[in-house]
Amino acid sequence: MLVSDLVARDPAGATTRYLSVRDQALKIVTTSPEADGLVSETFHPPGMLGVTETGPGAEPDLTIVDLPREPAEVAELIRRSADTCVRGDYELTRHYRQPRFDGDTHTVFVLRDANSDEEAALIRTEGRATLVRPRSGLGDRWLTRIIRDVSTRIAKARGSLVLHSSAFVHDEGAYLVIGDSGAGKSTTSIALARLLPSSGWMGNDRMHLDRNGQGYGVTACPLPLAVNKGTLDVLGVTDFASWPVRAGLPAADSDWDRFHGEDKLKLSSREVAHHLGVRVVPHAPLAGVILPRVDREAGYSFGPADPAHTADVVTRNCFSLDDNLYGEDWLEVPVRHTAAPPSLDAFLEHLTKLPVLRCSVGSAADVASLAADFADRVRR
């Protein structure tokens, strides 16, 4: 399996689709129906992370080719690269380094998920990234992960402010739910999306904000909604055992049934819409912020957030400079136009004009109270 053969042409019988990322063109080629289905499942509805489906047009800024192979073939590609190229390493995700092999006309990067020993490889040549990976469930996910990585880097280079946040939409305005890990962002955002009329869910864990005239537009990053059973209990959801979710239910020996368990049920945005019955909205104008606390032992509370507390939480959860999902730009993503992100000070100043609320909930009854109090507050 020579590198020159792998990168020379698109594979016969492959599915080819064209994506636009903030007006930059990606060509996606795969011979795997499973990987192609995951791309559709992830970037749903159109506009998630600024990604929309298009047709053939101008020369793509980047072509990404997905080639499933037997594990022995992948291992042989990596071994041959190690013997013939200059060895180095790179930061695949923040603080997670993997080997790379630099040749005269290409570079081979070893891909390994932090939770698995299975190896894949990506060959970078000019204008092209060729993914060579095992035929497996983990292997099928690499194509989506690469597209998300490329799209995120384009968004950040074009000036997006990235916040560690979930979000929901009410009356067509986006409300960021910002907080540290475990604060209850996912629970709060999906609960209000389900309970409030004229509402919807935007996404989980990361939101991209861009200046839009005098305000900000919010775009969702298509990471799965990750919830443990405690979240479903607060939502009053009991029929989850029958859900045919792509990622599967957490294993019987996991800790997902604990209120703050590390193991979680993961739902794509399409599965959120189907199983939890909420509309999914990819982008909306910023309308406000909620700083949550989900704690079964704490009493219910709701009210305006103190500006100093708001600044502390928002600053601590700004991922524009140091996002732990992304390491170095090892794909050298081509970006035609660049812009500086809005300053955090300017964003915090803008928040003084919007509702910024703080809440504590610990039960389904508290969530119902939160929905009623929130609706009353934003009607004023």
Order of alpha helices (4+ residues) and beta strands (2+ residues): alpha-beta-beta-alpha-beta-beta-alpha-beta-beta-beta-beta-beta-alpha-beta-beta-alpha-beta-beta-beta-beta-alpha-beta-alpha-beta-beta-alpha-alpha-beta-alpha
